[in-house]
Amino acid sequence: MLILRGQDRHQMQFYTLEDRIAPDNPVRFVDAFVDKIELQTKLTLLMPNICLISLLTA
């Protein structure tokens, strides 16, 4: 009789999200794009009113 063996369900497995995303997945482009944007630009896009006030009071 043929017995199929898989991974032990009780053994912990460690992996990152990077390992689970395919190399040609479009989310990698978005991740690289966001990494290149400067912090001030990110904050301005997320919270334009708060960033404008912080620039005026600085």
C-alpha positions as CSV (number, residue, x, y, z in Angstrom):
1,M,0.0,0.0,0.0
2,L,1.3,3.5,-0.9
3,I,1.6,5.8,2.0
4,L,1.7,9.6,1.3
5,R,3.8,11.5,3.8
6,G,3.5,15.2,4.3
7,Q,4.8,17.7,6.8
8,D,4.2,17.1,10.5
9,R,1.3,19.2,11.6
10,H,2.7,19.7,15.0
11,Q,6.1,21.1,13.9
12,M,6.4,24.9,13.7
13,Q,7.2,26.4,10.4
14,F,8.8,29.8,10.0
15,Y,8.4,31.9,6.9
16,T,8.1,35.5,5.9
17,L,5.5,37.2,3.8
18,E,8.3,37.7,1.2
19,D,8.6,34.0,0.9
20,R,4.9,33.6,0.2
21,I,4.5,36.3,-2.5
22,A,5.4,35.3,-6.1
23,P,8.3,37.2,-7.7
24,D,6.1,38.5,-10.5
25,N,3.2,39.6,-8.2
26,P,2.2,43.3,-8.8
27,V,2.3,44.0,-5.1
28,R,6.1,43.9,-5.3
29,F,6.0,47.0,-7.6
30,V,3.8,48.8,-5.2
31,D,6.1,47.9,-2.3
32,A,9.1,49.2,-4.2
33,F,7.4,52.4,-5.2
34,V,6.3,53.2,-1.6
35,D,9.8,52.5,-0.3
36,K,11.2,55.1,-2.6
37,I,8.8,57.9,-1.6
38,E,10.2,60.2,1.0
39,L,8.6,60.3,4.4
40,Q,7.3,63.9,4.1
41,T,5.6,63.0,0.8
42,K,4.0,60.0,2.4
43,L,2.7,62.0,5.3
44,T,1.4,64.7,3.0
45,L,-0.5,62.2,1.0
46,L,-2.0,60.5,4.0
47,M,-2.7,63.6,6.2
48,P,-2.5,66.8,4.0
49,N,-4.1,69.1,6.6
50,I,-1.9,68.0,9.5
51,C,1.3,68.2,7.5
52,L,0.5,71.6,6.2
53,I,-0.1,72.9,9.8
54,S,3.2,71.2,11.0
55,L,5.1,72.9,8.2
56,L,3.7,76.3,9.0
57,T,4.4,76.1,12.7
58,A,7.9,74.7,12.3
